[in-house]
Amino acid sequence: MTADPGDGWHALMLAMDLEPGSVAGCVLRGRELAVWRDARGVAHVWDDRCPHRGMRLSLGFLREGTLACLYHGWRFGPDGRCAHIPAHPELSPPATI
């Protein structure tokens, strides 16, 4: 194992500890991560930071198959793209933030 977290697989938690529809935070070599499992049971690992205001995504919740930030409610799909902005529901979210 090397010091580069991008070089392979790293255990973050037990699979049975992350139920479908849940989100948790963890740290891998100093990098804060949000780990969540969608309704289909697929696990996702992202930086634990909402790109909108920097809130920890691990404090968020799942809604309609997306991970929602606790602060402003921005929701992100499994592909990492913003899927919904509550303050502007008629607006198509930008492809990148």
PyMOL commands that set and color helices and strands:
alter all, ss='L'
color gray80, all
select helices_A, chain A and resi 5-7+15-17+57-59
alter helices_A, ss='H'
color red, helices_A
select strands_A, chain A and resi 23-28+31-37+43-47+61-63+66-68+75-76+82-84
alter strands_A, ss='S'
color yellow, strands_A
deselect
rebuild
show_as cartoon
